[in-house]
Amino acid sequence: MEALFDDIVGRYDRVNTILSFGLDRAWRRTAARALGSPLGTLVLDLGCGTGALGLQLAATHRVVGVDVSHGMLTAAVSKATNPGRRMRLVRGTALRLPFRSGAFQGAVSAFLLRNLDDLPGAFDELARVVAPAGSVALLDITGPRHPVLRRAFDAYFGAAAPALGALTGSPNAYRYLVRSLAQLPAPEGVCAMLREAGFSDTRARGLTGGVVTLFTATRGPSRRT
Ligand SMILES: C[S@@+](CC[C@H](N)C(=O)[O-])C[C@H]1O[C@@H](n2cnc3c(N)ncnc32)[C@H](O)[C@@H]1O
């Protein structure tokens, strides 16, 4: 996984923007706005990549970004030292976070969930590091439910991602992208996992016809141990 993201890092932001017709920025903005954590509090950007989501929040919150990929974090460093939008960067995995319990008042992630092979385990860790009453806003590609839109979505990703892979010289990475789209459970399944981990008020909001879904939840008073 680290090697895969290390391999595409130089082109990552640009290819994202091309693949999503520029919508990825608007989706992240929606996720940042949906986070209910009070201004100035400490929040986590899980799977921060090059820092695109965390840096939006850094204008209003103290942000720590965590990612497994050294390459992605290196790319985030130059942006994360910008005065007024500072973000601390830490290398680590969402499956075993290098932070104390209850350290954060909130957490966000964008396009990470489908890469995790143990989503319940990652949500347990998230519930551990987010303090009770803290909020989370997690964004990922889910694909539209409407059958016609779904066929168009599948055809688009089936053709566009491999073509970009060939053009950028990273065919494996973009083949993986298409495979990973099938890995995330349906939105109600993701909400059920969040509740099992100790979150309440779970909501799944489809954006752009359900191409991506924004999951929001509040950390309950107790969590699964
Ligand atoms: C598709 S990128 C998204 C990056 C960024 N959040 C964004 O909005 O552009 C997924 C990121 O998750 C990271 N990642 C994958 N598995 C991870 C894990 N187990 N723990 C932490 N980060 C992980 C990858 O290295 C990569 O940077």
The ligand as a Tripos MOL2 file, in Angstrom:
@<TRIPOS>MOLECULE
LIG
   27    29     1     0     0
SMALL
NO_CHARGES

@<TRIPOS>ATOM
      1 C1         -6.5000    8.1050   -2.0790 C.3       1 LIG1
      2 S1         -5.3220    8.7700   -0.9720 S.3       1 LIG1
      3 C2         -6.1920   10.1320   -0.2250 C.3       1 LIG1
      4 C3         -5.2760   11.1970    0.3120 C.3       1 LIG1
      5 C4         -5.9280   12.4650    0.8590 C.3       1 LIG1
      6 N1         -6.7420   12.1780    2.0160 N.3       1 LIG1
      7 C5         -6.7150   13.1890   -0.1840 C.2       1 LIG1
      8 O1         -7.8270   13.6370    0.1090 O.co2     1 LIG1
      9 O2         -6.2220   13.3780   -1.3000 O.co2     1 LIG1
     10 C6         -5.3240    7.5850    0.3280 C.3       1 LIG1
     11 C7         -4.2340    7.8650    1.3420 C.3       1 LIG1
     12 O3         -4.4010    6.9410    2.4150 O.3       1 LIG1
     13 C8         -3.1210    6.4950    2.8190 C.3       1 LIG1
     14 N2         -3.2870    5.2100    3.4890 N.ar      1 LIG1
     15 C9         -3.5730    4.0030    2.9600 C.ar      1 LIG1
     16 N3         -3.6710    3.0730    3.9180 N.ar      1 LIG1
     17 C10        -3.4530    3.7110    5.0960 C.ar      1 LIG1
     18 C11        -3.4190    3.3030    6.4590 C.ar      1 LIG1
     19 N4         -3.6220    2.0290    6.7970 N.pl3     1 LIG1
     20 N5         -3.1780    4.2190    7.4050 N.ar      1 LIG1
     21 C12        -2.9410    5.5270    7.0770 C.ar      1 LIG1
     22 N6         -2.9520    5.9730    5.8140 N.ar      1 LIG1
     23 C13        -3.1960    5.0770    4.8330 C.ar      1 LIG1
     24 C14        -2.3260    6.4160    1.5270 C.3       1 LIG1
     25 O4         -0.9350    6.4240    1.7500 O.3       1 LIG1
     26 C15        -2.8350    7.6640    0.8100 C.3       1 LIG1
     27 O5         -2.0560    8.7980    1.1110 O.3       1 LIG1
@<TRIPOS>BOND
     1     1     2 1
     2     2     3 1
     3     2    10 1
     4     3     4 1
     5     4     5 1
     6     5     6 1
     7     5     7 1
     8     7     8 2
     9     7     9 1
    10    10    11 1
    11    11    12 1
    12    11    26 1
    13    12    13 1
    14    13    14 1
    15    13    24 1
    16    14    15 ar
    17    14    23 ar
    18    15    16 ar
    19    16    17 ar
    20    17    18 ar
    21    17    23 ar
    22    18    19 1
    23    18    20 ar
    24    20    21 ar
    25    21    22 ar
    26    22    23 ar
    27    24    25 1
    28    24    26 1
    29    26    27 1
@<TRIPOS>SUBSTRUCTURE
     1 LIG1         1 GROUP 0 **** ****
